[in-house]
């Protein structure tokens, strides 16, 4: 945003400075051109007066001497003729018979004055032609043509333009500095506010936004700080409630477990089934407490990863997936399923595979595969079990959700595993994709950005961060 605001302000500065500098440059060139025209017009008036006197007296010596001295002094040639276009004096190699000179002489003898049009520029070179009739009123007694050099006038324009451009550059620099300062004054509070909003959205305590900038932004920052304190306190209370509840229930749960275990040797045979049901529910409750703590930790960690740079945290996904394969292969064997692994050396966060083993059913085949898809690393877990329906896929990552089939067959679990995996992947800028496998079954894809590091350097990150 700061770049865009500065670009807009600098564009305005360029337009404003150009609107001031260009007319000034043009005026400077036009003024010097006008000076040249006025000076040469005065010279032509003098020669026209001398030519008229020569026509009246018949003595051309004065105009001839004056023309030669002028050319010798200024290096600009002259041609003076009478009314019959007969040359009175020709200097500097310019002749009355030259086409351009002849055309100007004809105009002057028709009592027309010829002055060059257009302004000079610093790069202008060559000469400009001037012509003026001699005589008074409508009586023309001769014509004068002057070829004036523009080099000196153009050289005079150069330092004037340089002075204007230097002043323009100073104004532009000053405006740029002011634009940067104004942009920083306006945008810096917005950047701090944006960073605080990101922390708050991630569920982390945001830093107090220092009020600064325009009054509207200061008022906004003050209001956000009040809101952030309220929201942070509510989130922290909720997080502590879940964590404290899970933690505090462990002691009564352990005491209940001891008491139930102590009853085992004192129960009649008819109570064995009830005793087994109680112990199974205790096991499920303990697992549920563990998963609730894991979910609370995952949500907090995902929030931290959302607002922090985790680009230095990476792992060898193939090695992590291979470790998970070795860990879960015995469990798959006991469940009557076949777990296979297709390695690929790409960095990726590996998803949990116990979901597929637990719910695919006996005889199912489960594959674990690591692949790289452009800038993304993908860990895919596929099984050929019963899978999930379209509506069930949309609900699968919901906390404590289970399908109707699992409720009927009494499959044990806390139904938090996919929610935990989704939170961890989201914190790394990834996502969890669930879909149907072909011809049947479930396909889970853990997609994360690939690390910009060599896989050989991945050993410094533990496998626990990648699961």
Secondary structure, 3 states (H helix, E strand, C coil): CHHHHHHHHHHHHHHHHHHHHHHHHHHHHHHHHHHHHHHHHHHHHHHHHHHHHHHHHCCCHHHHHHHHHHHHHHCCCEEEECCCCCEEEECCCCCCCCHHHHHHHHHHHCCCCECCCCCCCCCCCCEEEEEEEEEECCEEEEEEEEEEECHHHHHHHHHHHHHHHHHHHHHHHHHHHHHHHHHHHHHHHHHHHHHHHHHHHCCCCCCCCCCCCCHHHHHHHHHHHHHHHHHHHHHHHHHHHHHHHHHHHHHHHHHHHHHHHHHHHHCCHHHHHHHHHHHHHHHHHHHHHHHHHHHHHHHHHHHHHHHCCCCCCCCCHHHHHHHHHHHHHHHHHHCCCEEEEECCCCCCCCCCCHHHHHHHCCCCEEEEEEEEECCEEEEEEEECCCCCCHHHHHHCCCCCCCCHHHHHHCCCCCCCHHHHHHHHHHHCCCEEEEEECCCCCEEEEEEEECCCCCHHHHHHCCHHHHC
